[in-house]
Amino acid sequence: MNLDRSDAEWAVLEPPLPRQGDRWRDHQQVINGICWVKRMGSPWAHMPARYGPGSIAHDRFRRSSPDSAWARLKAAVVALAEADGEVVWYAQADSTIVRAHQYAAGRKGAQRG
């Protein structure tokens, strides 16, 4: 499964990002790595090598979180998708209730075995 962003997607994502200086690793490479870790639920250390070191991606993610960089990126992407009619805001609520057996909750008198 290819999770890397295309050039068209980067045209949307790049403007809200901070200006890239010499000290920064390529934004595209690192953000693709961050997206991979977040989508897969993987530890940073298990990020594929093609995205660079996991420690750099983690550091960039951690440093960009307090200034709402991720919220700005999401808002930009959602606004463009809504303008193109690609987002449909339908929601469903499920009222299903799943009950455990009374002994599963540790009821007094439950037999352990």
N, C-alpha and C positions, 0 to 999 in steps of 0.2 A: 504494500500500500504506500503510495507516494504522498507524503504530507507537505512537500515543499510548495511554496507559493510560486505562482506563475509571474511573468513580467507584468501582466495586466493587473494582477492582484497587488504587486508591489507599487504600481503607480498610485494605488489608493492608499496603501499603508505608509509609504515613505514621507509624505508631507508633514504629518503630525509628529514624526520622530525628531529627536534632537539632531542638530547638525553633526555630521560625522567628522571627527578630527583624526589626526594620525594615531592617537593613543587608543582609539576604538577599533575593535575587530569589526569586520563587515556586519552591518546591521542585519542584512538578509540572512546570512549564515546563522547568526546567534538567535534571531527571532524564530527562524525555522526550528532551531533546536529547542527553544523554550516551548513552542507550540507542540513539538513532538513529546516532550516530557509531560506537559499538561494533558494532552490527549491520551497518552498511554498510561498515565499514572505511575510512571517509572521514576526511580531515584535519579538524581542529576548525574551520578557517577556512571549510570548505564546508558546515557545519551550516546547515540552513534557518533563515531569519530568524524564523520563528514560535517558535523555541526561545530566542531572544535571542542575544546575542553569543557566538561560539564561545570567546572568551577567558574568559568567566565560567564556562561549562560546564567547560572544561578546568581552570580554577583550582579549582572545587568538586570535580571528580573527583580532582585531585591532592591536595588537602587532606584529602579524606575517605578516601583509600586507606591511609595509615599507621595510622589508628585502627580499621581493620577494619570500617568502616561497610558496605562492599559485601558482606563475608562475612556480617555480621549480617542484612542485607536478604535475601540468598540463603537463609540458614538459616531465616528466618521464612517465606519463600514456600514452600520445600520442605516444611517441617513442616506447613503448612496444606494443601498439595496432597496430602501423604501421608495426612493425617487424613481428607481427603475421598475417598481412594482414586483420585486422579487421576494418581498416579505409579506406574509399573510399572518395577521395576529389573531388567530383562532386559538382558544384555550378550552380545555376540557377539565372538569373536576371529577374525580373518581371518589365515590363515597363508600367504597368497599371496606369492610372491616374484617380483619383477620384476628380471630381469637385463639389464644393458646389454651390448652387444657389446664384445668385448675392446678394440677400438680406441677406444671411447667413453671409456674410463678413462685414455687417454693412454699406452697400452702402447708401449714402445720399439719402433721399427721401423714404427710406424703411419704410413701415408702421409697427408700433409696436402694438402688440395687444395681 
